Amino acid sequence: MEQGEGLLSSSLARAADHFAGQDALKQNVEPADKVEIWAKRIGRALSLVAFMALAWYFGHQLKWW
């Protein structure tokens, strides 16, 4: 962690790298396939949308909102 970076900003940076597929580029030994990277990005974005929808549904069922 660089000086001046807090825990929240470094966590958000790692999450942004994860959803952008940058972690797959860093881990692969062979050159990364662009289709594979975009598939990871789309899959991760869809999982985030599904998580938010499920959280809203559960909150609605529990009458939190």
LINSUL-V319557 format. One record per run of one state. SS is the DSSP state (@ for helix, = for strand, . for the rest). FROM is the first residue (numbers start at 1). LEN is the number of residues. If there is no record, write none. Layout:
ss,from,len
SS,FROM,LEN
SS,FROM,LEN
This chain:
ss,from,len
.,1,6
@,7,14
.,21,1
@,22,6
.,28,6
@,34,28
.,62,4
